[in-house]
Structures are given as structure tokens and as C-alpha cells.
Amino acid sequence: MRGIERVLATAVAVLAQASACSLFVDTSGLSGGQADAGDSGDAATTLDGARIADASEEDTATANAPMLVQERGTSGSTTDTLMVSLPSQATSGDTLLLVAVSNEGYPIAVSGAATSWALAAQSGNHIPTSVWLGTGATGGNVTVTWSSTQSTADVLLTEWSGLLQKESDAEMNGMGTSITTASVTSAAGQTLVAVAGMHNHTVGAPTGGFSSIDSVARDDLQLLTASAIAGSGTYSTSWTAVTSDGWDTILLAFSGG
């Protein structure tokens, strides 16, 4: 019996040791694997090391987009000159953007409050509409001059942070109640500015994620403006008027500099 007991005891001890060994797992290798998995979770890198877009990059581009600082509009009748100034002194180095609409033609010159002015875009099948850029803001009055007397004219002067560099523009015109811009394709972080020259009818808010900047109206003439900060894609906007009539629009995309 004692021999049998010793054999059974030995068998139990062996089984206990084998059970303990089967429960042991070396985790040192797995801990290293988990660290690698954590590294591969980087949103900007795929498992094979390829670079992909990160939402934070678009956020950074948006943060660097030119921003509207201030604006002021004015209008006149039976005149060939309009003068406008911003509510506050412009910051040196900022860019001025001026929109002009009138009944009979485009301005021939814009001067003052900036180092230099240049025509950025124009459209005039129904309402002569133009956009001018003034670089190196200096402050003071801006003078807009036409070659002949305009029965009615509206202008809007805006200040934008930093340097506006025009990347693209698109013009459109038509008849109807839907006042629509053509489309532009932009990169992330560009600033889009939409302008419209139309007859003085009640209109709704701009569509497509654009926000109104300001409008100027006098007699039968109205100037509309709106802006948006773009992601990568194709953009346009429109306003809806209560009365069908002729209109011209311009959409511009700007990057900062």
C-alpha cells in the first residue's frame, strides 16, 4: 500500500507542476507588440508608412486664412467719384478689398489708403461689378473714380488680415430670382469672397456655408457681399431675390501671405 501511496503522491506532484507551467505566459513580447500597435495608430501614418491627411492640418490651414477685420460702405447718385474710409485705422500691412457697382460702367481708378491698387475681377453684363485689391494698408480715405457720371453707384471697402493673394476667380451673370456665383475650386484654408451687383430687391441669406459681410443699396442698385473659409473642394453660393431681374456675380478665392 505504501508503495502505491508514494506513486500516487508523485503523480499528483507532477500533474501540479505541469498545470502551473501551462498557466505561465511570457508577456514581455506582447508588451512590445502593444507599443508598436500604439505607434501605428498615428492618424497621419498608415501601417506601411504611407503619409495621409490629418484633420489637424486642415485646422491649421483654416487658422491661417485671411480674416475680415472691418468694413464700411457708401453710395451716391449723379456722381463720377465716391470716397470711403474704414471705421478705424487699418493695420499696416493688411489688404484692402473694395467692391464697386454702378449703372453705367466700371471705375477707371481706385486710390488712397494703400500702397497700391489693382483690379482683381469684374463682370458687367447687367450691373457693372468690380473688385479691387489695395496692398499695404496705410489708412485714410479711398477714392473711387469713374470716367463719366453714374446715375447711381455703390462701394464697399473691407480690411483683411495680412496679405490677400488671389488664387482664382469666376464670373457669372443672369436674369431671375436666383443670384448665383460660378464655382471655384479651393485648397484648405483659403478665404472665399462672393460679390453681387443687382437691382434693389429684397434678398435672402447666402447659401453654401457663406456668411454675409454687408450690403449697400441706393435707388434701384444694390451691392451684396459674403465670405467663407474653405476646405479642399469646389464652392459656390447664391442669394434668392423676391423679384426677377438682371444680376452679375464674382467669386474669388484668396490665400494668405
KEKE-3310 file (N, C-alpha, C; in steps of 0.2 Angstrom, whole numbers, plus 5000, padded with zeros to 4 digits):
npx = (5004:5010:5019:5011:5004:5015:5018:5006:5007:5018:5013:5003:5010:5018:5008:5003:5014:5015:5002:5004:5015:5008:4999:5008:5012:5023:5024:5032:5035:5023:5020:5029:5023:5011:5015:5020:5008:5002:5010:5007:4994:4995:4987:4992:4999:5000:5000:5009:5018:5014:5010:4996:4982:4978:4966:4970:4979:4971:4964:4974:4978:4966:4966:4976:4970:4966:4957:4942:4942:4936:4923:4916:4903:4897:4887:4881:4873:4871:4885:4903:4913:4917:4920:4927:4930:4938:4930:4940:4957:4967:4977:4994:5001:4990:4977:4967:4951:4940:4924:4914:4899:4889:4878:4881:4895:4912:4923:4937:4949:4956:4961:4972:4974:4981:4996:4997:4984:4975:4965:4955:4945:4931:4913:4900:4888:4875:4874:4887:4900:4914:4930:4942:4960:4969:4985:4996:4991:4988:4980:4967:4957:4948:4947:4936:4935:4925:4924:4914:4899:4889:4873:4869:4879:4887:4899:4909:4921:4933:4943:4956:4965:4983:4991:4982:4982:4977:4970:4961:4947:4929:4917:4899:4883:4866:4848:4834:4827:4836:4852:4867:4883:4897:4907:4922:4937:4945:4959:4962:4959:4959:4952:4936:4927:4912:4903:4890:4881:4866:4849:4839:4831:4823:4832:4837:4847:4865:4869:4877:4886:4891:4894:4885:4894:4891:4879:4876:4865:4856:4843:4839:4849:4859:4872:4880:4889:4898:4906:4917:4927:4937:4937:4946:4940:4926:4917:4902:4890:4874:4860:4843:4831:4816:4811:4812:4826:4840:4857:4874:4888:4903:4915:4929:4944:4956:4972:4982:4997)
npy = (4994:5006:5008:5010:5022:5031:5032:5037:5050:5055:5056:5065:5077:5079:5082:5094:5102:5102:5109:5121:5126:5127:5138:5148:5163:5171:5188:5198:5199:5202:5215:5223:5222:5228:5241:5244:5244:5254:5265:5263:5269:5282:5296:5301:5292:5277:5259:5254:5264:5275:5292:5301:5312:5323:5328:5339:5346:5353:5361:5369:5376:5382:5391:5400:5407:5422:5434:5444:5460:5473:5484:5496:5504:5515:5526:5535:5547:5553:5555:5555:5551:5543:5543:5534:5528:5517:5512:5512:5515:5506:5491:5492:5484:5475:5470:5479:5477:5482:5483:5488:5494:5500:5509:5513:5509:5503:5508:5518:5520:5517:5524:5529:5526:5514:5506:5502:5500:5487:5480:5466:5458:5458:5460:5463:5461:5464:5472:5483:5477:5476:5471:5477:5477:5483:5484:5484:5492:5509:5518:5531:5540:5531:5534:5532:5532:5536:5536:5544:5552:5543:5537:5530:5524:5511:5507:5496:5495:5485:5478:5466:5453:5453:5448:5447:5435:5433:5418:5412:5416:5418:5422:5427:5429:5434:5432:5433:5426:5419:5422:5419:5412:5408:5393:5390:5381:5377:5377:5370:5381:5393:5409:5413:5425:5432:5442:5452:5462:5470:5474:5484:5474:5464:5452:5435:5426:5421:5406:5389:5389:5401:5417:5433:5448:5462:5474:5486:5499:5509:5519:5511:5501:5488:5481:5466:5456:5442:5429:5415:5402:5391:5373:5359:5359:5362:5376:5387:5400:5407:5419:5422:5432:5442:5447:5445:5449:5457:5452:5452:5442:5439:5427:5425:5417:5417:5416:5417:5427)
npz = (5000:5004:4994:4983:4988:4988:4974:4969:4976:4970:4956:4958:4961:4950:4940:4946:4944:4930:4927:4933:4925:4912:4914:4915:4906:4895:4895:4890:4876:4871:4876:4870:4857:4859:4861:4848:4841:4846:4841:4827:4827:4824:4817:4805:4798:4789:4791:4782:4782:4774:4770:4776:4775:4789:4800:4808:4801:4791:4800:4805:4793:4791:4802:4798:4787:4778:4787:4789:4795:4796:4789:4778:4769:4756:4745:4731:4720:4703:4700:4698:4706:4722:4739:4753:4769:4782:4797:4808:4810:4798:4800:4798:4783:4781:4769:4758:4752:4739:4733:4719:4712:4699:4688:4675:4671:4674:4687:4684:4691:4707:4722:4736:4754:4754:4748:4735:4721:4713:4699:4702:4698:4687:4681:4670:4663:4666:4678:4680:4689:4700:4708:4718:4724:4737:4742:4756:4767:4773:4779:4780:4767:4754:4737:4723:4706:4692:4673:4668:4673:4685:4686:4698:4711:4721:4734:4743:4756:4763:4776:4777:4786:4785:4770:4755:4743:4727:4721:4712:4702:4697:4686:4683:4676:4675:4673:4683:4699:4707:4712:4707:4710:4699:4701:4711:4713:4728:4740:4756:4769:4762:4759:4754:4744:4739:4728:4723:4710:4708:4705:4716:4726:4738:4747:4751:4764:4760:4752:4755:4765:4766:4774:4776:4773:4771:4764:4752:4747:4735:4728:4713:4714:4720:4731:4735:4747:4753:4763:4766:4774:4767:4764:4756:4740:4729:4727:4728:4729:4733:4732:4735:4727:4729:4718:4700:4690:4682:4685:4691:4696:4706:4711:4722:4726:4739:4746:4761:4765)
capx = (5000:5014:5022:5005:5003:5021:5017:5001:5009:5022:5009:5000:5015:5020:5002:5003:5019:5013:4997:5007:5018:5003:4996:5013:5013:5028:5021:5037:5035:5016:5020:5032:5018:5006:5018:5020:5001:5000:5013:5003:4988:4995:4982:4995:5003:4997:5004:5015:5022:5012:5008:4989:4980:4976:4961:4973:4982:4966:4963:4980:4977:4960:4968:4980:4966:4964:4951:4939:4944:4931:4921:4911:4900:4894:4884:4880:4869:4874:4892:4908:4918:4914:4925:4925:4936:4936:4928:4946:4964:4969:4983:4999:5002:4984:4975:4960:4947:4934:4919:4911:4894:4886:4873:4884:4901:4917:4928:4944:4954:4955:4967:4972:4974:4985:5002:4995:4978:4974:4959:4956:4940:4925:4908:4896:4883:4869:4876:4894:4903:4921:4933:4949:4964:4974:4990:5000:4986:4991:4975:4965:4951:4949:4943:4934:4933:4923:4926:4908:4894:4885:4866:4869:4885:4888:4905:4910:4928:4934:4950:4958:4971:4988:4991:4977:4984:4971:4971:4956:4940:4924:4911:4893:4878:4859:4841:4830:4827:4842:4858:4871:4890:4900:4911:4929:4940:4950:4963:4960:4962:4958:4946:4932:4923:4907:4900:4884:4878:4859:4844:4837:4826:4824:4835:4838:4854:4869:4869:4883:4891:4894:4891:4885:4898:4887:4876:4875:4859:4853:4839:4837:4855:4862:4878:4880:4895:4898:4913:4918:4933:4936:4941:4948:4934:4923:4912:4898:4885:4868:4855:4837:4828:4809:4809:4816:4829:4847:4862:4881:4892:4910:4918:4936:4947:4962:4976:4986:5004)
capy = (5000:5012:5009:5013:5029:5035:5033:5042:5056:5058:5058:5072:5082:5080:5085:5100:5106:5103:5114:5128:5128:5129:5144:5154:5166:5176:5194:5203:5200:5206:5222:5226:5222:5233:5248:5245:5245:5261:5269:5263:5272:5289:5297:5304:5287:5270:5253:5253:5270:5280:5298:5303:5319:5323:5334:5345:5350:5357:5366:5374:5380:5387:5396:5404:5410:5429:5436:5450:5465:5479:5486:5502:5506:5521:5526:5541:5547:5558:5557:5551:5550:5541:5542:5530:5526:5512:5515:5513:5515:5499:5489:5492:5478:5472:5471:5482:5474:5486:5481:5494:5493:5506:5508:5514:5507:5501:5513:5518:5521:5517:5527:5531:5521:5508:5507:5502:5496:5484:5477:5459:5454:5462:5457:5468:5460:5468:5478:5483:5475:5475:5470:5479:5475:5488:5481:5488:5497:5514:5522:5537:5539:5528:5537:5528:5537:5533:5541:5548:5552:5537:5539:5528:5520:5509:5504:5493:5494:5480:5476:5459:5452:5450:5449:5443:5433:5430:5411:5411:5420:5416:5427:5424:5434:5431:5435:5428:5427:5415:5426:5413:5413:5402:5389:5390:5375:5380:5372:5371:5387:5399:5413:5415:5431:5432:5448:5453:5468:5468:5479:5484:5470:5460:5445:5431:5425:5417:5398:5385:5390:5408:5422:5440:5453:5468:5476:5493:5500:5516:5519:5504:5497:5485:5478:5461:5453:5436:5426:5409:5399:5385:5367:5357:5357:5366:5381:5392:5402:5411:5423:5422:5438:5441:5449:5443:5454:5455:5452:5450:5440:5437:5423:5425:5413:5420:5413:5422:5428)
capz = (5000:5005:4988:4979:4990:4985:4967:4968:4978:4965:4951:4959:4961:4943:4937:4949:4941:4923:4927:4934:4919:4907:4916:4914:4899:4895:4892:4888:4869:4869:4878:4864:4852:4860:4859:4841:4839:4848:4836:4821:4827:4822:4812:4799:4796:4788:4793:4778:4782:4769:4773:4774:4778:4796:4801:4812:4796:4789:4805:4804:4787:4792:4806:4794:4782:4779:4791:4789:4801:4797:4783:4778:4763:4754:4739:4728:4714:4699:4703:4695:4712:4728:4744:4758:4774:4787:4804:4812:4806:4796:4802:4792:4780:4779:4762:4757:4746:4738:4728:4716:4707:4696:4682:4668:4669:4679:4689:4680:4696:4715:4725:4743:4760:4752:4744:4728:4720:4706:4698:4704:4693:4685:4677:4669:4658:4668:4683:4681:4696:4700:4714:4718:4729:4739:4746:4761:4770:4776:4782:4776:4763:4747:4731:4718:4701:4685:4668:4667:4678:4686:4689:4705:4712:4727:4735:4750:4757:4768:4778:4778:4790:4781:4763:4751:4737:4723:4718:4707:4702:4692:4685:4681:4676:4673:4674:4688:4706:4710:4710:4709:4708:4697:4706:4711:4717:4733:4744:4763:4772:4758:4760:4748:4744:4734:4727:4718:4708:4706:4706:4723:4728:4745:4745:4757:4766:4755:4754:4754:4771:4766:4779:4774:4775:4771:4758:4751:4742:4734:4722:4710:4714:4727:4731:4740:4748:4758:4763:4769:4775:4763:4764:4750:4737:4725:4731:4725:4734:4729:4735:4732:4727:4728:4711:4695:4687:4680:4690:4690:4702:4706:4717:4722:4732:4742:4751:4765:4763)
cpx = (5004:5017:5017:5004:5009:5020:5012:5003:5014:5019:5006:5004:5017:5014:5002:5008:5017:5007:5000:5011:5013:5000:5001:5013:5018:5025:5026:5036:5028:5017:5024:5027:5013:5009:5018:5013:4999:5003:5009:4997:4989:4991:4985:4999:5000:5002:5010:5019:5020:5009:5000:4987:4977:4972:4965:4977:4977:4964:4968:4979:4971:4962:4972:4976:4965:4957:4948:4940:4938:4929:4917:4909:4898:4891:4883:4876:4872:4881:4897:4914:4914:4921:4923:4931:4933:4934:4934:4952:4965:4976:4988:5001:4996:4982:4968:4957:4941:4930:4915:4905:4891:4881:4876:4891:4906:4921:4934:4950:4951:4961:4966:4971:4977:4991:5001:4988:4978:4968:4960:4951:4934:4920:4903:4891:4876:4870:4884:4897:4910:4924:4940:4953:4969:4979:4994:4996:4990:4986:4973:4959:4953:4945:4942:4932:4931:4924:4920:4903:4890:4878:4866:4875:4885:4895:4905:4918:4929:4942:4951:4965:4977:4987:4986:4981:4979:4974:4967:4950:4936:4919:4905:4888:4871:4853:4837:4830:4833:4848:4863:4878:4892:4904:4918:4931:4946:4954:4960:4963:4961:4952:4942:4928:4919:4904:4895:4882:4871:4855:4841:4831:4828:4827:4836:4846:4858:4869:4876:4888:4894:4890:4891:4890:4894:4884:4876:4869:4857:4849:4838:4844:4857:4868:4878:4887:4894:4905:4912:4925:4933:4940:4943:4942:4932:4917:4908:4893:4879:4864:4849:4833:4820:4806:4814:4819:4836:4852:4869:4884:4899:4912:4925:4938:4954:4966:4980:4993:5008)
cpy = (5006:5013:5013:5021:5034:5037:5038:5049:5059:5060:5064:5078:5084:5084:5092:5105:5108:5109:5121:5130:5130:5135:5150:5156:5171:5182:5199:5204:5204:5213:5226:5227:5227:5240:5249:5247:5252:5266:5269:5267:5279:5291:5299:5298:5280:5265:5252:5259:5276:5286:5299:5309:5318:5329:5340:5349:5355:5363:5371:5378:5385:5392:5401:5408:5417:5430:5443:5454:5470:5481:5492:5503:5513:5521:5533:5541:5553:5560:5553:5549:5548:5541:5539:5529:5521:5515:5516:5512:5507:5498:5489:5485:5474:5474:5474:5479:5479:5483:5487:5491:5499:5504:5508:5511:5506:5508:5513:5519:5520:5519:5528:5525:5515:5510:5507:5498:5493:5481:5469:5455:5459:5458:5462:5467:5464:5474:5478:5482:5473:5475:5473:5478:5480:5484:5486:5494:5502:5519:5528:5535:5535:5532:5533:5533:5533:5538:5545:5547:5546:5540:5536:5523:5518:5506:5501:5492:5490:5479:5469:5458:5450:5452:5444:5441:5430:5423:5410:5415:5417:5421:5424:5430:5430:5435:5430:5430:5424:5419:5422:5415:5407:5399:5390:5384:5378:5374:5374:5377:5393:5403:5415:5421:5431:5439:5448:5460:5466:5474:5478:5481:5466:5454:5441:5430:5421:5410:5396:5387:5397:5412:5429:5444:5460:5469:5483:5494:5507:5516:5512:5500:5495:5481:5473:5458:5447:5433:5419:5406:5392:5379:5365:5355:5362:5370:5385:5395:5406:5414:5422:5429:5437:5443:5447:5449:5452:5456:5450:5447:5438:5433:5423:5420:5416:5416:5418:5422:5431)
cpz = (5000:4998:4983:4981:4987:4978:4965:4970:4972:4958:4952:4959:4954:4939:4940:4945:4934:4923:4928:4928:4913:4908:4915:4907:4899:4891:4889:4880:4867:4871:4873:4858:4853:4859:4852:4838:4840:4843:4830:4821:4826:4816:4805:4796:4795:4791:4789:4778:4778:4773:4771:4777:4785:4796:4804:4807:4793:4794:4805:4798:4788:4796:4803:4789:4784:4782:4790:4795:4802:4790:4784:4770:4762:4747:4737:4722:4710:4701:4698:4700:4718:4733:4750:4763:4779:4793:4808:4807:4804:4799:4796:4790:4778:4772:4763:4751:4745:4732:4726:4711:4705:4690:4675:4666:4675:4681:4685:4685:4703:4718:4733:4748:4759:4748:4736:4727:4713:4705:4699:4699:4692:4681:4676:4663:4659:4673:4683:4688:4696:4707:4713:4724:4731:4744:4750:4763:4774:4780:4778:4772:4756:4742:4725:4712:4694:4680:4666:4673:4679:4689:4697:4705:4719:4728:4742:4751:4763:4769:4779:4781:4785:4774:4759:4745:4733:4720:4712:4707:4696:4692:4682:4681:4674:4674:4678:4695:4710:4707:4712:4706:4704:4702:4705:4715:4721:4737:4751:4766:4768:4760:4754:4749:4738:4734:4722:4716:4706:4707:4714:4725:4735:4743:4752:4759:4760:4757:4754:4759:4771:4771:4775:4777:4776:4764:4758:4745:4741:4728:4720:4710:4721:4726:4737:4741:4754:4758:4766:4769:4772:4765:4757:4746:4732:4728:4726:4730:4729:4734:4732:4733:4726:4721:4706:4691:4685:4685:4687:4696:4700:4712:4716:4728:4733:4747:4755:4763:4768)
residu = (MET:ARG:GLY:ILE:GLU:ARG:VAL:LEU:ALA:THR:ALA:VAL:ALA:VAL:LEU:ALA:GLN:ALA:SER:ALA:CYS:SER:LEU:PHE:VAL:ASP:THR:SER:GLY:LEU:SER:GLY:GLY:GLN:ALA:ASP:ALA:GLY:ASP:SER:GLY:ASP:ALA:ALA:THR:THR:LEU:ASP:GLY:ALA:ARG:ILE:ALA:ASP:ALA:SER:GLU:GLU:ASP:THR:ALA:THR:ALA:ASN:ALA:PRO:MET:LEU:VAL:GLN:GLU:ARG:GLY:THR:SER:GLY:SER:THR:THR:ASP:THR:LEU:MET:VAL:SER:LEU:PRO:SER:GLN:ALA:THR:SER:GLY:ASP:THR:LEU:LEU:LEU:VAL:ALA:VAL:SER:ASN:GLU:GLY:TYR:PRO:ILE:ALA:VAL:SER:GLY:ALA:ALA:THR:SER:TRP:ALA:LEU:ALA:ALA:GLN:SER:GLY:ASN:HIS:ILE:PRO:THR:SER:VAL:TRP:LEU:GLY:THR:GLY:ALA:THR:GLY:GLY:ASN:VAL:THR:VAL:THR:TRP:SER:SER:THR:GLN:SER:THR:ALA:ASP:VAL:LEU:LEU:THR:GLU:TRP:SER:GLY:LEU:LEU:GLN:LYS:GLU:SER:ASP:ALA:GLU:MET:ASN:GLY:MET:GLY:THR:SER:ILE:THR:THR:ALA:SER:VAL:THR:SER:ALA:ALA:GLY:GLN:THR:LEU:VAL:ALA:VAL:ALA:GLY:MET:HIS:ASN:HIS:THR:VAL:GLY:ALA:PRO:THR:GLY:GLY:PHE:SER:SER:ILE:ASP:SER:VAL:ALA:ARG:ASP:ASP:LEU:GLN:LEU:LEU:THR:ALA:SER:ALA:ILE:ALA:GLY:SER:GLY:THR:TYR:SER:THR:SER:TRP:THR:ALA:VAL:THR:SER:ASP:GLY:TRP:ASP:THR:ILE:LEU:LEU:ALA:PHE:SER:GLY:GLY)
# end
